[in-house]
Amino acid sequence: MNSTIKNILVVVFDLNEIEKYSRKSLTMVIVKRIILIVLGKR
Protein backbone atom coordinates (compact mmCIF):
# COMPACT_ATOMS: atom_id res chain seq x y z
CA MET A 1 0.00 0.00 0.00
CA ASN A 2 2.80 2.39 0.93
CA SER A 3 4.61 1.67 -2.33
CA THR A 4 1.43 2.46 -4.26
CA ILE A 5 1.08 5.80 -2.49
CA LYS A 6 4.73 6.59 -3.22
CA ASN A 7 4.21 5.77 -6.90
CA ILE A 8 1.18 8.08 -7.03
CA LEU A 9 3.13 10.90 -5.38
CA VAL A 10 5.99 10.40 -7.84
CA VAL A 11 3.57 10.48 -10.78
CA VAL A 12 1.91 13.66 -9.49
CA PHE A 13 5.32 15.27 -8.95
CA ASP A 14 6.43 14.25 -12.44
CA LEU A 15 3.25 15.75 -13.93
CA ASN A 16 3.94 19.05 -12.14
CA GLU A 17 7.49 19.03 -13.53
CA ILE A 18 6.32 18.16 -17.05
CA GLU A 19 3.77 20.99 -17.03
CA LYS A 20 6.69 23.44 -16.74
CA TYR A 21 7.87 22.47 -20.20
CA SER A 22 5.52 23.02 -23.13
CA ARG A 23 7.68 20.65 -25.20
CA LYS A 24 6.52 17.76 -23.04
CA SER A 25 2.85 18.76 -23.01
CA LEU A 26 2.04 15.79 -25.25
CA THR A 27 3.85 13.46 -22.87
CA MET A 28 1.80 14.90 -20.00
CA VAL A 29 -1.43 14.15 -21.82
CA ILE A 30 -0.32 10.59 -22.60
CA VAL A 31 0.74 9.98 -18.99
CA LYS A 32 -2.58 11.29 -17.68
CA ARG A 33 -4.46 9.00 -20.07
CA ILE A 34 -2.40 6.02 -18.90
CA ILE A 35 -3.20 6.90 -15.27
CA LEU A 36 -6.93 7.12 -16.04
CA ILE A 37 -6.79 3.74 -17.79
CA VAL A 38 -4.92 2.13 -14.88
CA LEU A 39 -7.29 3.59 -12.29
CA GLY A 40 -10.26 2.56 -14.40
CA LYS A 41 -9.17 -1.08 -14.39
CA ARG A 42 -9.16 -1.22 -10.59
mmCIF file of the N, C-alpha and C atoms, coordinates in Angstrom:
data_MODEL
# 
_entry.id   MODEL 
# 
loop_
_atom_site.group_PDB 
_atom_site.id 
_atom_site.type_symbol 
_atom_site.label_atom_id 
_atom_site.label_alt_id 
_atom_site.label_comp_id 
_atom_site.label_asym_id 
_atom_site.label_entity_id 
_atom_site.label_seq_id 
_atom_site.pdbx_PDB_ins_code 
_atom_site.Cartn_x 
_atom_site.Cartn_y 
_atom_site.Cartn_z 
_atom_site.occupancy 
_atom_site.B_iso_or_equiv 
_atom_site.pdbx_formal_charge 
_atom_site.auth_seq_id 
_atom_site.auth_comp_id 
_atom_site.auth_asym_id 
_atom_site.auth_atom_id 
_atom_site.pdbx_PDB_model_num 
ATOM 1   N N  . MET A 1 1  ? 0.848   -1.202 0.000   1.00 0.00 ? 1  MET A N  1 
ATOM 2   C CA . MET A 1 1  ? 0.000   0.000  0.000   1.00 0.00 ? 1  MET A CA 1 
ATOM 3   C C  . MET A 1 1  ? 0.882   1.251  0.000   1.00 0.00 ? 1  MET A C  1 
ATOM 4   N N  . ASN A 1 2  ? 1.910   1.231  0.847   1.00 0.00 ? 2  ASN A N  1 
ATOM 5   C CA . ASN A 1 2  ? 2.803   2.386  0.926   1.00 0.00 ? 2  ASN A CA 1 
ATOM 6   C C  . ASN A 1 2  ? 3.511   2.617  -0.401  1.00 0.00 ? 2  ASN A C  1 
ATOM 7   N N  . SER A 1 3  ? 3.926   1.535  -1.048  1.00 0.00 ? 3  SER A N  1 
ATOM 8   C CA . SER A 1 3  ? 4.612   1.665  -2.334  1.00 0.00 ? 3  SER A CA 1 
ATOM 9   C C  . SER A 1 3  ? 3.679   2.272  -3.372  1.00 0.00 ? 3  SER A C  1 
ATOM 10  N N  . THR A 1 4  ? 2.396   1.907  -3.305  1.00 0.00 ? 4  THR A N  1 
ATOM 11  C CA . THR A 1 4  ? 1.425   2.456  -4.257  1.00 0.00 ? 4  THR A CA 1 
ATOM 12  C C  . THR A 1 4  ? 1.280   3.955  -4.048  1.00 0.00 ? 4  THR A C  1 
ATOM 13  N N  . ILE A 1 5  ? 1.208   4.369  -2.794  1.00 0.00 ? 5  ILE A N  1 
ATOM 14  C CA . ILE A 1 5  ? 1.078   5.799  -2.488  1.00 0.00 ? 5  ILE A CA 1 
ATOM 15  C C  . ILE A 1 5  ? 2.306   6.545  -2.981  1.00 0.00 ? 5  ILE A C  1 
ATOM 16  N N  . LYS A 1 6  ? 3.488   5.954  -2.768  1.00 0.00 ? 6  LYS A N  1 
ATOM 17  C CA . LYS A 1 6  ? 4.728   6.592  -3.220  1.00 0.00 ? 6  LYS A CA 1 
ATOM 18  C C  . LYS A 1 6  ? 4.717   6.745  -4.728  1.00 0.00 ? 6  LYS A C  1 
ATOM 19  N N  . ASN A 1 7  ? 4.262   5.707  -5.438  1.00 0.00 ? 7  ASN A N  1 
ATOM 20  C CA . ASN A 1 7  ? 4.206   5.772  -6.901  1.00 0.00 ? 7  ASN A CA 1 
ATOM 21  C C  . ASN A 1 7  ? 3.278   6.884  -7.351  1.00 0.00 ? 7  ASN A C  1 
ATOM 22  N N  . ILE A 1 8  ? 2.134   7.026  -6.672  1.00 0.00 ? 8  ILE A N  1 
ATOM 23  C CA . ILE A 1 8  ? 1.178   8.080  -7.032  1.00 0.00 ? 8  ILE A CA 1 
ATOM 24  C C  . ILE A 1 8  ? 1.807   9.450  -6.805  1.00 0.00 ? 8  ILE A C  1 
ATOM 25  N N  . LEU A 1 9  ? 2.495   9.610  -5.674  1.00 0.00 ? 9  LEU A N  1 
ATOM 26  C CA . LEU A 1 9  ? 3.132   10.895 -5.378  1.00 0.00 ? 9  LEU A CA 1 
ATOM 27  C C  . LEU A 1 9  ? 4.193   11.209 -6.422  1.00 0.00 ? 9  LEU A C  1 
ATOM 28  N N  . VAL A 1 10 ? 4.950   10.197 -6.828  1.00 0.00 ? 10 VAL A N  1 
ATOM 29  C CA . VAL A 1 10 ? 5.993   10.396 -7.840  1.00 0.00 ? 10 VAL A CA 1 
ATOM 30  C C  . VAL A 1 10 ? 5.366   10.810 -9.159  1.00 0.00 ? 10 VAL A C  1 
ATOM 31  N N  . VAL A 1 11 ? 4.258   10.146 -9.519  1.00 0.00 ? 11 VAL A N  1 
ATOM 32  C CA . VAL A 1 11 ? 3.572   10.480 -10.776 1.00 0.00 ? 11 VAL A CA 1 
ATOM 33  C C  . VAL A 1 11 ? 3.060   11.914 -10.733 1.00 0.00 ? 11 VAL A C  1 
ATOM 34  N N  . VAL A 1 12 ? 2.438   12.297 -9.622  1.00 0.00 ? 12 VAL A N  1 
ATOM 35  C CA . VAL A 1 12 ? 1.909   13.663 -9.494  1.00 0.00 ? 12 VAL A CA 1 
ATOM 36  C C  . VAL A 1 12 ? 3.043   14.668 -9.590  1.00 0.00 ? 12 VAL A C  1 
ATOM 37  N N  . PHE A 1 13 ? 4.164   14.364 -8.923  1.00 0.00 ? 13 PHE A N  1 
ATOM 38  C CA . PHE A 1 13 ? 5.320   15.265 -8.949  1.00 0.00 ? 13 PHE A CA 1 
ATOM 39  C C  . PHE A 1 13 ? 5.854   15.387 -10.368 1.00 0.00 ? 13 PHE A C  1 
ATOM 40  N N  . ASP A 1 14 ? 5.951   14.254 -11.063 1.00 0.00 ? 14 ASP A N  1 
ATOM 41  C CA . ASP A 1 14 ? 6.428   14.253 -12.444 1.00 0.00 ? 14 ASP A CA 1 
ATOM 42  C C  . ASP A 1 14 ? 5.509   15.089 -13.325 1.00 0.00 ? 14 ASP A C  1 
ATOM 43  N N  . LEU A 1 15 ? 4.199   14.980 -13.117 1.00 0.00 ? 15 LEU A N  1 
ATOM 44  C CA . LEU A 1 15 ? 3.248   15.754 -13.928 1.00 0.00 ? 15 LEU A CA 1 
ATOM 45  C C  . LEU A 1 15 ? 3.467   17.246 -13.703 1.00 0.00 ? 15 LEU A C  1 
ATOM 46  N N  . ASN A 1 16 ? 3.710   17.637 -12.440 1.00 0.00 ? 16 ASN A N  1 
ATOM 47  C CA . ASN A 1 16 ? 3.942   19.052 -12.143 1.00 0.00 ? 16 ASN A CA 1 
ATOM 48  C C  . ASN A 1 16 ? 5.212   19.536 -12.827 1.00 0.00 ? 16 ASN A C  1 
ATOM 49  N N  . GLU A 1 17 ? 6.233   18.669 -12.873 1.00 0.00 ? 17 GLU A N  1 
ATOM 50  C CA . GLU A 1 17 ? 7.491   19.034 -13.528 1.00 0.00 ? 17 GLU A CA 1 
ATOM 51  C C  . GLU A 1 17 ? 7.292   19.142 -15.031 1.00 0.00 ? 17 GLU A C  1 
ATOM 52  N N  . ILE A 1 18 ? 6.548   18.180 -15.597 1.00 0.00 ? 18 ILE A N  1 
ATOM 53  C CA . ILE A 1 18 ? 6.319   18.160 -17.045 1.00 0.00 ? 18 ILE A CA 1 
ATOM 54  C C  . ILE A 1 18 ? 5.538   19.390 -17.489 1.00 0.00 ? 18 ILE A C  1 
ATOM 55  N N  . GLU A 1 19 ? 4.605   19.839 -16.653 1.00 0.00 ? 19 GLU A N  1 
ATOM 56  C CA . GLU A 1 19 ? 3.775   20.990 -17.026 1.00 0.00 ? 19 GLU A CA 1 
ATOM 57  C C  . GLU A 1 19 ? 4.607   22.251 -17.203 1.00 0.00 ? 19 GLU A C  1 
ATOM 58  N N  . LYS A 1 20 ? 5.823   22.264 -16.628 1.00 0.00 ? 20 LYS A N  1 
ATOM 59  C CA . LYS A 1 20 ? 6.688   23.441 -16.741 1.00 0.00 ? 20 LYS A CA 1 
ATOM 60  C C  . LYS A 1 20 ? 7.275   23.558 -18.141 1.00 0.00 ? 20 LYS A C  1 
ATOM 61  N N  . TYR A 1 21 ? 7.263   22.457 -18.880 1.00 0.00 ? 21 TYR A N  1 
ATOM 62  C CA . TYR A 1 21 ? 7.870   22.468 -20.202 1.00 0.00 ? 21 TYR A CA 1 
ATOM 63  C C  . TYR A 1 21 ? 6.822   22.177 -21.273 1.00 0.00 ? 21 TYR A C  1 
ATOM 64  N N  . SER A 1 22 ? 6.534   23.176 -22.087 1.00 0.00 ? 22 SER A N  1 
ATOM 65  C CA . SER A 1 22 ? 5.516   23.021 -23.125 1.00 0.00 ? 22 SER A CA 1 
ATOM 66  C C  . SER A 1 22 ? 5.910   21.929 -24.113 1.00 0.00 ? 22 SER A C  1 
ATOM 67  N N  . ARG A 1 23 ? 7.209   21.675 -24.268 1.00 0.00 ? 23 ARG A N  1 
ATOM 68  C CA . ARG A 1 23 ? 7.678   20.645 -25.201 1.00 0.00 ? 23 ARG A CA 1 
ATOM 69  C C  . ARG A 1 23 ? 7.142   19.279 -24.819 1.00 0.00 ? 23 ARG A C  1 
ATOM 70  N N  . LYS A 1 24 ? 6.948   19.075 -23.517 1.00 0.00 ? 24 LYS A N  1 
ATOM 71  C CA . LYS A 1 24 ? 6.517   17.757 -23.039 1.00 0.00 ? 24 LYS A CA 1 
ATOM 72  C C  . LYS A 1 24 ? 5.022   17.720 -22.751 1.00 0.00 ? 24 LYS A C  1 
ATOM 73  N N  . SER A 1 25 ? 4.289   18.709 -23.269 1.00 0.00 ? 25 SER A N  1 
ATOM 74  C CA . SER A 1 25 ? 2.847   18.757 -23.013 1.00 0.00 ? 25 SER A CA 1 
ATOM 75  C C  . SER A 1 25 ? 2.168   17.500 -23.539 1.00 0.00 ? 25 SER A C  1 
ATOM 76  N N  . LEU A 1 26 ? 2.628   17.008 -24.685 1.00 0.00 ? 26 LEU A N  1 
ATOM 77  C CA . LEU A 1 26 ? 2.037   15.795 -25.255 1.00 0.00 ? 26 LEU A CA 1 
ATOM 78  C C  . LEU A 1 26 ? 2.299   14.613 -24.328 1.00 0.00 ? 26 LEU A C  1 
ATOM 79  N N  . THR A 1 27 ? 3.509   14.545 -23.789 1.00 0.00 ? 27 THR A N  1 
ATOM 80  C CA . THR A 1 27 ? 3.852   13.462 -22.866 1.00 0.00 ? 27 THR A CA 1 
ATOM 81  C C  . THR A 1 27 ? 2.941   13.519 -21.646 1.00 0.00 ? 27 THR A C  1 
ATOM 82  N N  . MET A 1 28 ? 2.663   14.725 -21.164 1.00 0.00 ? 28 MET A N  1 
ATOM 83  C CA . MET A 1 28 ? 1.803   14.901 -19.995 1.00 0.00 ? 28 MET A CA 1 
ATOM 84  C C  . MET A 1 28 ? 0.415   14.343 -20.270 1.00 0.00 ? 28 MET A C  1 
ATOM 85  N N  . VAL A 1 29 ? -0.100  14.634 -21.461 1.00 0.00 ? 29 VAL A N  1 
ATOM 86  C CA . VAL A 1 29 ? -1.431  14.148 -21.820 1.00 0.00 ? 29 VAL A CA 1 
ATOM 87  C C  . VAL A 1 29 ? -1.441  12.631 -21.868 1.00 0.00 ? 29 VAL A C  1 
ATOM 88  N N  . ILE A 1 30 ? -0.401  12.049 -22.482 1.00 0.00 ? 30 ILE A N  1 
ATOM 89  C CA . ILE A 1 30 ? -0.321  10.590 -22.597 1.00 0.00 ? 30 ILE A CA 1 
ATOM 90  C C  . ILE A 1 30 ? -0.246  9.957  -21.212 1.00 0.00 ? 30 ILE A C  1 
ATOM 91  N N  . VAL A 1 31 ? 0.579   10.528 -20.346 1.00 0.00 ? 31 VAL A N  1 
ATOM 92  C CA . VAL A 1 31 ? 0.740   9.984  -18.990 1.00 0.00 ? 31 VAL A CA 1 
ATOM 93  C C  . VAL A 1 31 ? -0.585  10.037 -18.242 1.00 0.00 ? 31 VAL A C  1 
ATOM 94  N N  . LYS A 1 32 ? -1.289  11.159 -18.374 1.00 0.00 ? 32 LYS A N  1 
ATOM 95  C CA . LYS A 1 32 ? -2.578  11.294 -17.680 1.00 0.00 ? 32 LYS A CA 1 
ATOM 96  C C  . LYS A 1 32 ? -3.572  10.261 -18.192 1.00 0.00 ? 32 LYS A C  1 
ATOM 97  N N  . ARG A 1 33 ? -3.553  10.003 -19.508 1.00 0.00 ? 33 ARG A N  1 
ATOM 98  C CA . ARG A 1 33 ? -4.463  9.002  -20.069 1.00 0.00 ? 33 ARG A CA 1 
ATOM 99  C C  . ARG A 1 33 ? -4.129  7.630  -19.522 1.00 0.00 ? 33 ARG A C  1 
ATOM 100 N N  . ILE A 1 34 ? -2.826  7.330  -19.419 1.00 0.00 ? 34 ILE A N  1 
ATOM 101 C CA . ILE A 1 34 ? -2.403  6.024  -18.896 1.00 0.00 ? 34 ILE A CA 1 
ATOM 102 C C  . ILE A 1 34 ? -2.893  5.877  -17.459 1.00 0.00 ? 34 ILE A C  1 
ATOM 103 N N  . ILE A 1 35 ? -2.762  6.950  -16.672 1.00 0.00 ? 35 ILE A N  1 
ATOM 104 C CA . ILE A 1 35 ? -3.197  6.904  -15.272 1.00 0.00 ? 35 ILE A CA 1 
ATOM 105 C C  . ILE A 1 35 ? -4.696  6.630  -15.197 1.00 0.00 ? 35 ILE A C  1 
ATOM 106 N N  . LEU A 1 36 ? -5.471  7.318  -16.045 1.00 0.00 ? 36 LEU A N  1 
ATOM 107 C CA . LEU A 1 36 ? -6.927  7.120  -16.037 1.00 0.00 ? 36 LEU A CA 1 
ATOM 108 C C  . LEU A 1 36 ? -7.265  5.683  -16.402 1.00 0.00 ? 36 LEU A C  1 
ATOM 109 N N  . ILE A 1 37 ? -6.535  5.129  -17.376 1.00 0.00 ? 37 ILE A N  1 
ATOM 110 C CA . ILE A 1 37 ? -6.789  3.743  -17.788 1.00 0.00 ? 37 ILE A CA 1 
ATOM 111 C C  . ILE A 1 37 ? -6.471  2.788  -16.643 1.00 0.00 ? 37 ILE A C  1 
ATOM 112 N N  . VAL A 1 38 ? -5.333  3.007  -15.985 1.00 0.00 ? 38 VAL A N  1 
ATOM 113 C CA . VAL A 1 38 ? -4.916  2.127  -14.883 1.00 0.00 ? 38 VAL A CA 1 
ATOM 114 C C  . VAL A 1 38 ? -5.920  2.203  -13.740 1.00 0.00 ? 38 VAL A C  1 
ATOM 115 N N  . LEU A 1 39 ? -6.335  3.426  -13.383 1.00 0.00 ? 39 LEU A N  1 
ATOM 116 C CA . LEU A 1 39 ? -7.289  3.586  -12.286 1.00 0.00 ? 39 LEU A CA 1 
ATOM 117 C C  . LEU A 1 39 ? -8.642  3.006  -12.670 1.00 0.00 ? 39 LEU A C  1 
ATOM 118 N N  . GLY A 1 40 ? -8.980  3.080  -13.943 1.00 0.00 ? 40 GLY A N  1 
ATOM 119 C CA . GLY A 1 40 ? -10.265 2.560  -14.403 1.00 0.00 ? 40 GLY A CA 1 
ATOM 120 C C  . GLY A 1 40 ? -10.335 1.050  -14.331 1.00 0.00 ? 40 GLY A C  1 
ATOM 121 N N  . LYS A 1 41 ? -9.181  0.383  -14.427 1.00 0.00 ? 41 LYS A N  1 
ATOM 122 C CA . LYS A 1 41 ? -9.168  -1.082 -14.394 1.00 0.00 ? 41 LYS A CA 1 
ATOM 123 C C  . LYS A 1 41 ? -9.321  -1.609 -12.979 1.00 0.00 ? 41 LYS A C  1 
ATOM 124 N N  . ARG A 1 42 ? -9.102  -0.735 -11.972 1.00 0.00 ? 42 ARG A N  1 
ATOM 125 C CA . ARG A 1 42 ? -9.162  -1.219 -10.589 1.00 0.00 ? 42 ARG A CA 1 
ATOM 126 C C  . ARG A 1 42 ? -10.583 -1.432 -10.137 1.00 0.00 ? 42 ARG A C  1 
# 
